[in-house]
């Protein structure tokens, strides 16, 4: 069993307390501890350490660390957010993907449906079979959470995927993440693209959003992951 030690810092940037704050890993493996933080007051930071217990089936290559953070307001209304470490986790040796993708989002009205656009480009001179996963908060439902695609050499493919608002409030902004993976020569390759979905009222729409910053000023939390090593890239050496 192999583990990655991590430091986690969560800060409440809002003007109201947040309750029942907890964290769950969505990729790579499981947290060694059940990270239930509880209450965080406005402008309060909570810092703690944990470990990621890695899956046993990981191949050599790169992986992303993605989490879902959940919490409630004083009235018990639930909120959630997708957060991720942009720097990849490296198992043994890094890999460089020759497939790229770009996620473009549209405004999403309260209680309604919309869509996201995805562009995938295979830069290789040979075909690729890829899997794309969409990570979204609980307030947004992605019609197809996983796609498996065959790309011809040098092929450019454009897709439209439907999404639906499932409790997101007007004025809120949520991060979505498109995460592409494929295997070549027993090595794992990745590419990813985040986007920001804004929830709008039916009376007001804003222009669509392309690749956006990971966090917007209206987000209550900033979640920072610092691996306990002196390198930006963590290389896991098999024993």
C-alpha positions as a Markdown table, in Angstrom:
| # | Residue | x | y | z |
|---|---|---|---|---|
| 1 | Unk | 0.0 | 0.0 | 0.0 |
| 2 | Unk | 1.4 | 3.4 | -1.0 |
| 3 | Unk | 0.5 | 6.7 | 0.4 |
| 4 | Unk | 0.9 | 10.4 | -0.4 |
| 5 | Unk | 1.1 | 12.8 | 2.6 |
| 6 | Unk | -0.7 | 16.1 | 2.0 |
| 7 | Unk | -1.3 | 19.3 | 3.8 |
| 8 | Unk | -4.7 | 20.9 | 3.3 |
| 9 | Unk | -5.8 | 24.4 | 4.0 |
| 10 | Unk | -9.5 | 25.5 | 3.8 |
| 11 | Unk | -10.5 | 29.1 | 4.2 |
| 12 | Unk | -14.0 | 30.6 | 4.5 |
| 13 | Unk | -14.0 | 33.7 | 2.3 |
| 14 | Unk | -17.7 | 34.5 | 2.8 |
| 15 | Unk | -19.4 | 36.6 | 5.5 |
| 16 | Unk | -21.4 | 33.7 | 7.1 |
| 17 | Unk | -20.3 | 30.6 | 8.9 |
| 18 | Unk | -20.2 | 27.3 | 7.0 |
| 19 | Unk | -21.3 | 24.0 | 8.6 |
| 20 | Unk | -20.7 | 20.3 | 8.2 |
| 21 | Unk | -17.6 | 20.9 | 5.9 |
| 22 | Unk | -16.1 | 17.7 | 4.6 |
| 23 | Unk | -13.9 | 16.5 | 1.8 |
| 24 | Unk | -13.8 | 13.5 | -0.4 |
| 25 | Unk | -11.2 | 12.3 | -2.9 |
| 26 | Unk | -12.5 | 11.5 | -6.4 |
| 27 | Unk | -9.4 | 10.3 | -8.1 |
| 28 | Unk | -6.2 | 8.3 | -7.4 |
| 29 | Unk | -7.5 | 6.6 | -4.2 |
| 30 | Unk | -9.0 | 7.4 | -0.9 |
| 31 | Unk | -8.2 | 9.7 | 2.0 |
| 32 | Unk | -6.7 | 7.8 | 4.9 |
| 33 | Unk | -8.9 | 9.9 | 7.3 |
| 34 | Unk | -12.6 | 10.9 | 7.0 |
| 35 | Unk | -12.0 | 14.6 | 6.6 |
| 36 | Unk | -15.0 | 16.1 | 8.4 |
| 37 | Unk | -14.0 | 19.6 | 9.4 |
| 38 | Unk | -17.3 | 20.9 | 10.8 |
| 39 | Unk | -17.9 | 24.6 | 11.2 |
| 40 | Unk | -15.7 | 27.3 | 9.7 |
| 41 | Unk | -16.4 | 30.9 | 10.6 |
| 42 | Unk | -16.0 | 33.9 | 8.1 |
| 43 | Unk | -12.4 | 34.5 | 7.2 |
| 44 | Unk | -11.3 | 31.5 | 9.3 |
| 45 | Unk | -8.7 | 29.1 | 8.0 |
| 46 | Unk | -8.5 | 25.4 | 9.0 |
| 47 | Unk | -5.3 | 23.5 | 8.4 |
| 48 | Unk | -4.7 | 19.8 | 8.7 |
| 49 | Unk | -2.7 | 16.8 | 7.3 |
| 50 | Unk | -3.9 | 13.6 | 5.7 |
| 51 | Unk | -2.8 | 10.9 | 3.3 |
| 52 | Unk | -4.0 | 9.7 | 0.0 |
| 53 | Unk | -4.0 | 5.9 | -0.2 |
| 54 | Unk | -3.2 | 5.1 | -3.8 |
| 55 | Unk | -5.0 | 2.5 | -5.9 |
| 56 | Unk | -3.0 | -0.6 | -6.6 |
| 57 | Unk | -3.7 | -0.5 | -10.4 |
| 58 | Unk | -1.9 | 2.8 | -11.1 |
| 59 | Unk | 0.5 | 2.6 | -14.1 |
| 60 | Unk | 3.6 | 4.7 | -14.7 |
| 61 | Unk | 2.7 | 8.2 | -15.8 |
| 62 | Unk | 0.7 | 11.2 | -14.7 |
| 63 | Unk | -2.6 | 11.6 | -12.7 |
| 64 | Unk | -4.7 | 14.4 | -11.3 |
| 65 | Unk | -5.8 | 14.9 | -7.7 |
| 66 | Unk | -9.5 | 15.9 | -7.6 |
| 67 | Unk | -11.7 | 16.5 | -4.6 |
| 68 | Unk | -15.3 | 17.3 | -3.8 |
| 69 | Unk | -15.8 | 19.7 | -0.9 |
| 70 | Unk | -19.3 | 19.8 | 0.7 |
| 71 | Unk | -20.8 | 22.1 | 3.3 |
| 72 | Unk | -24.1 | 23.8 | 4.4 |
| 73 | Unk | -25.2 | 27.3 | 5.3 |
| 74 | Unk | -27.0 | 28.3 | 8.6 |
| 75 | Unk | -30.3 | 27.2 | 7.1 |
| 76 | Unk | -29.0 | 23.8 | 6.2 |
| 77 | Unk | -28.9 | 24.5 | 2.4 |
| 78 | Unk | -26.2 | 22.3 | 0.9 |
| 79 | Unk | -23.4 | 23.5 | -1.3 |
| 80 | Unk | -20.5 | 21.8 | -3.0 |
| 81 | Unk | -17.5 | 22.5 | -5.2 |
| 82 | Unk | -14.9 | 20.7 | -7.3 |
| 83 | Unk | -11.3 | 21.5 | -6.4 |
| 84 | Unk | -8.1 | 20.0 | -7.9 |
| 85 | Unk | -4.4 | 20.2 | -7.9 |
| 86 | Unk | -3.3 | 21.6 | -11.3 |
| 87 | Unk | 0.2 | 20.1 | -11.0 |
| 88 | Unk | 0.0 | 16.4 | -11.8 |
| 89 | Unk | 0.9 | 13.5 | -9.5 |
| 90 | Unk | 3.7 | 11.6 | -11.2 |
| 91 | Unk | 4.1 | 7.8 | -10.8 |
| 92 | Unk | 7.7 | 6.9 | -11.5 |
| 93 | Unk | 8.2 | 9.0 | -14.7 |
| 94 | Unk | 6.3 | 11.9 | -16.3 |
| 95 | Unk | 4.4 | 11.5 | -19.5 |
| 96 | Unk | 3.4 | 14.1 | -22.1 |
| 97 | Unk | 0.0 | 13.8 | -23.7 |
| 98 | Unk | -0.3 | 14.3 | -27.5 |
| 99 | Unk | -4.1 | 14.7 | -27.1 |
| 100 | Unk | -5.4 | 18.1 | -26.0 |
| 101 | Unk | -8.9 | 19.2 | -25.0 |
| 102 | Unk | -10.6 | 22.5 | -24.4 |
| 103 | Unk | -13.8 | 23.0 | -22.4 |
| 104 | Unk | -16.2 | 25.9 | -23.1 |
| 105 | Unk | -19.2 | 26.5 | -20.9 |
| 106 | Unk | -22.5 | 28.4 | -21.2 |
| 107 | Unk | -24.7 | 30.2 | -18.6 |
| 108 | Unk | -27.1 | 27.9 | -16.8 |
| 109 | Unk | -30.5 | 29.2 | -15.7 |
| 110 | Unk | -32.1 | 28.2 | -12.4 |
| 111 | Unk | -33.8 | 24.9 | -12.7 |
| 112 | Unk | -33.0 | 24.6 | -16.4 |
| 113 | Unk | -30.7 | 22.8 | -18.8 |
| 114 | Unk | -27.8 | 24.0 | -20.9 |
| 115 | Unk | -24.7 | 22.5 | -22.5 |
| 116 | Unk | -20.9 | 22.5 | -22.5 |
| 117 | Unk | -18.7 | 22.3 | -25.6 |
| 118 | Unk | -15.7 | 20.1 | -25.7 |
| 119 | Unk | -12.9 | 20.2 | -28.4 |
| 120 | Unk | -10.5 | 17.3 | -28.5 |
| 121 | Unk | -7.4 | 17.3 | -30.8 |
| 122 | Unk | -5.2 | 14.2 | -31.4 |
| 123 | Unk | -1.8 | 15.6 | -32.4 |
| 124 | Unk | -0.3 | 12.1 | -32.8 |
| 125 | Unk | 0.3 | 10.4 | -36.2 |
| 126 | Unk | -1.6 | 7.4 | -34.9 |
| 127 | Unk | -5.1 | 6.8 | -33.5 |
| 128 | Unk | -5.8 | 7.2 | -29.8 |
| 129 | Unk | -8.5 | 5.6 | -27.7 |
| 130 | Unk | -9.3 | 8.0 | -24.8 |
| 131 | Unk | -11.7 | 8.3 | -21.8 |
| 132 | Unk | -13.0 | 11.6 | -20.7 |
| 133 | Unk | -14.6 | 12.1 | -17.3 |
| 134 | Unk | -16.5 | 15.2 | -16.1 |
| 135 | Unk | -16.2 | 16.2 | -12.5 |
| 136 | Unk | -19.0 | 18.5 | -11.3 |
| 137 | Unk | -20.5 | 19.7 | -8.0 |
| 138 | Unk | -23.7 | 18.2 | -6.9 |
| 139 | Unk | -25.6 | 21.3 | -8.0 |
| 140 | Unk | -24.8 | 20.5 | -11.7 |
| 141 | Unk | -25.7 | 17.2 | -13.4 |
| 142 | Unk | -23.7 | 16.2 | -16.5 |
| 143 | Unk | -25.8 | 14.0 | -18.8 |
| 144 | Unk | -22.8 | 11.8 | -19.7 |
| 145 | Unk | -20.2 | 11.7 | -16.9 |
| 146 | Unk | -17.9 | 9.5 | -18.9 |
| 147 | Unk | -17.1 | 9.4 | -22.6 |
| 148 | Unk | -15.0 | 6.9 | -24.5 |
| 149 | Unk | -13.7 | 8.1 | -27.9 |
| 150 | Unk | -11.7 | 6.8 | -30.8 |
| 151 | Unk | -9.6 | 9.5 | -32.4 |
| 152 | Unk | -8.0 | 9.1 | -35.8 |
| 153 | Unk | -4.5 | 10.4 | -36.4 |
| 154 | Unk | -4.5 | 14.2 | -36.3 |
| 155 | Unk | -8.3 | 14.2 | -35.8 |
| 156 | Unk | -10.1 | 17.2 | -34.3 |
| 157 | Unk | -13.4 | 16.4 | -32.7 |
| 158 | Unk | -16.1 | 18.7 | -31.2 |
| 159 | Unk | -18.7 | 17.5 | -28.8 |
| 160 | Unk | -21.7 | 19.0 | -27.0 |
| 161 | Unk | -22.7 | 17.6 | -23.7 |
| 162 | Unk | -25.9 | 18.5 | -21.9 |
| 163 | Unk | -25.9 | 19.7 | -18.3 |
| 164 | Unk | -28.7 | 20.5 | -15.8 |
| 165 | Unk | -29.0 | 22.8 | -12.8 |
| 166 | Unk | -29.9 | 20.7 | -9.8 |
| 167 | Unk | -30.2 | 23.3 | -7.0 |
| 168 | Unk | -27.6 | 25.9 | -7.9 |
| 169 | Unk | -28.7 | 29.4 | -6.9 |
| 170 | Unk | -28.7 | 32.4 | -9.2 |
| 171 | Unk | -25.4 | 34.3 | -9.0 |
| 172 | Unk | -23.4 | 31.3 | -8.1 |
| 173 | Unk | -20.4 | 30.0 | -10.1 |
| 174 | Unk | -19.3 | 26.5 | -10.2 |
| 175 | Unk | -16.1 | 24.8 | -11.5 |
| 176 | Unk | -16.4 | 21.9 | -13.9 |
| 177 | Unk | -13.5 | 19.8 | -14.9 |
| 178 | Unk | -13.0 | 17.7 | -18.1 |
| 179 | Unk | -10.3 | 15.1 | -17.4 |
| 180 | Unk | -8.9 | 13.0 | -20.4 |
| 181 | Unk | -6.9 | 9.8 | -19.9 |
| 182 | Unk | -5.4 | 7.2 | -22.2 |
| 183 | Unk | -2.9 | 4.4 | -22.0 |
| 184 | Unk | 0.0 | 3.9 | -24.4 |
| 185 | Unk | 2.8 | 1.3 | -24.0 |
| 186 | Unk | 1.6 | 0.6 | -20.4 |
| 187 | Unk | 1.9 | 4.3 | -19.5 |
| 188 | Unk | -0.8 | 6.6 | -18.3 |
| 189 | Unk | -1.3 | 10.0 | -20.1 |
| 190 | Unk | -3.7 | 12.8 | -19.1 |
| 191 | Unk | -5.0 | 16.2 | -20.3 |
| 192 | Unk | -7.5 | 18.4 | -18.6 |
| 193 | Unk | -9.5 | 21.6 | -19.0 |
| 194 | Unk | -11.5 | 23.5 | -16.3 |
| 195 | Unk | -14.5 | 25.8 | -17.0 |
| 196 | Unk | -16.8 | 28.0 | -14.9 |
| 197 | Unk | -20.5 | 27.6 | -15.1 |
| 198 | Unk | -22.6 | 30.6 | -13.9 |
| 199 | Unk | -26.1 | 30.2 | -12.6 |
| 200 | Unk | -28.4 | 32.9 | -13.9 |
| 201 | Unk | -31.9 | 34.0 | -13.3 |
| 202 | Unk | -34.4 | 33.6 | -16.2 |
| 203 | Unk | -34.4 | 37.4 | -16.6 |
| 204 | Unk | -30.7 | 37.8 | -17.0 |
| 205 | Unk | -28.1 | 36.0 | -19.1 |
| 206 | Unk | -24.4 | 36.7 | -19.5 |
| 207 | Unk | -22.0 | 35.8 | -22.3 |
| 208 | Unk | -20.6 | 32.3 | -22.3 |
| 209 | Unk | -17.5 | 31.5 | -20.4 |
| 210 | Unk | -14.5 | 29.7 | -21.9 |
| 211 | Unk | -11.5 | 28.5 | -19.8 |
| 212 | Unk | -11.8 | 30.2 | -16.5 |
| 213 | Unk | -9.8 | 30.7 | -13.3 |
| 214 | Unk | -10.2 | 27.9 | -10.8 |
| 215 | Unk | -11.9 | 30.1 | -8.3 |
| 216 | Unk | -14.1 | 33.2 | -8.6 |
| 217 | Unk | -14.6 | 35.9 | -5.9 |
| 218 | Unk | -18.0 | 34.5 | -5.0 |
| 219 | Unk | -16.6 | 31.1 | -4.0 |
| 220 | Unk | -16.7 | 30.6 | -0.3 |
| 221 | Unk | -13.7 | 28.3 | -0.1 |
| 222 | Unk | -10.1 | 28.2 | -1.4 |
| 223 | Unk | -8.6 | 24.8 | -1.0 |
| 224 | Unk | -4.9 | 24.5 | -1.3 |
| 225 | Unk | -3.0 | 21.2 | -1.5 |
| 226 | Unk | 0.7 | 21.2 | -0.6 |
| 227 | Unk | 2.3 | 17.8 | -0.9 |
| 228 | Unk | 4.9 | 17.3 | 1.8 |
| 229 | Unk | 7.9 | 17.3 | -0.6 |
| 230 | Unk | 10.2 | 20.0 | -1.8 |
| 231 | Unk | 9.3 | 19.6 | -5.4 |
| 232 | Unk | 6.4 | 20.9 | -7.5 |
| 233 | Unk | 6.1 | 17.5 | -9.1 |
| 234 | Unk | 5.8 | 14.5 | -6.8 |
| 235 | Unk | 7.4 | 11.4 | -8.2 |
| 236 | Unk | 6.4 | 8.2 | -6.6 |
| 237 | Unk | 9.0 | 5.5 | -6.9 |
| 238 | Unk | 7.8 | 1.9 | -6.7 |
| 239 | Unk | 9.6 | -0.2 | -4.2 |
